[in-house]
Amino acid sequence: MVTVSLELSGPDASRELIAAASPEHPSLLDPEHRMGALFGVVNIPNVVWIDESGAIVRPPEPGWPGGRHQMPKEMADAMPEVGRAPNAPEAPVDGPGQWDVLGSGQDRGSYGDAIRDWVEHGADSEFAMSPDEVVSASQPRSSAMSQGAAHFELANDLWRMGERDAAIEHFNASHRLQPDNWTYKRQAWSLLGRERVGGAYGQFVQMPVAGEEADWPFDSDFRSDVLVTDLGGYYPKTL
Amino acid sequence: MLLDSLDQDAKDFAAATGWEIKPQGACKGDVCVPLGPGDFDLRVAAERLGMAIVADEPRGRWALGPESVGDRALTTAEAPELVLDDIDGNEFRLSSLRGQKVLVVSWAPY
């Protein structure tokens, strides 16, 4: 196994979590989101299966080692009251709630069983795809999406250079051109959460703090976008 | 791929994108896209492979988006080379695990 942290802010943002996991496998940093450009990763956690010959047998898909966990109380207690981006889409009346959407789609509990089946049976596993199936099951990629990725790369670099306004302009462009790329959105929104809320969990506040909505520079925010996502749309079911 | 100039050589292009420039065109795995005659030209390769070029005009540089030529993120099932550092700055190549089954797990601290 290889783990890859998609985080532009530098090693310290991932260091504590990697240390806590004490990984015996390669644990890598991906500040430029190469996993997005090269493999089509658009959300986390995402897993790619690669066989002994170097062939991908399952393209990026949501995957977990076990069932769903509750948000730790300490983390829930640290969350401030939040608002919504002024330009965010309106949630549909009687639509599913945030936690309904986040908990739908891919079956977390059985994902590890599928991996174990592949480890035991290799190409004969029902979960191993043919090369053609892998390509067709990978994420859509239009020229507009390529443009979105280029904007994200500029945004990423501009943010690290301290060119915040220019970075946000390119982040917003990347979000408009790749609206289903949650990694692009969560990365950008988390930067402001880390700055404005701080602490151990500030990066999870991916929407404006209540009362500070007018100062939120992004076109939308995490909760607003989740609330306009269909059940199964956030972590699509692929197994 | 961030660029200070649109005049790039084929080697740098291949290292960043995984598309090797061969006599028959730009190739990744068993897929080759003809580039036409002449020396490598980034603009031509980008157009043929469906890679967007976005300018950051105030700073005189560009970003090259990934290929969209096959309408999917993967044009081949052959895993692309991935070269990243670990937390201590040691370079790691995904291809060094050839011969083993590999799970690449993407995560983020957000």
Interface residues (C-beta under 8 A of the other chain):
Chain A: M1 V2 T3 V4 S5 L6 E7 P11 A13 S14 R15 L17 I18 P26 S27 L28 L29 D30 R34 M35 A37 L38 F39 G40 V41 I44 P45 N46 V47 V48 W49 I50 D51 E52 S53 G54 A55 I56 V57 P59 P60 G63 I115 W118 V119 G122 M129 S130 P131 D132 V134 V135 S136 S138 Q139 P140 R141 S142 S143 A144 M145 S146 Q147 G148 A149 A150 H151 E153 L154 D157 L158 A166 H170 T183 R186 Q187 S190 G193 Q203 F204 Q206
Chain B: M1 L2 G18 G50 M51 A52 I53 V54 D56 P58 W62 A63 L64 G65 P66 E67 S68 G70 D71 R72 A73 L74 T75 T76 A77 E78 A79 P80 L82 L84 D85 D86 I87 F92 L94 S95 L97 R98 G99 Q100 K101 V102 L103 V104 V105 S106 W107 A108 P109 Y110
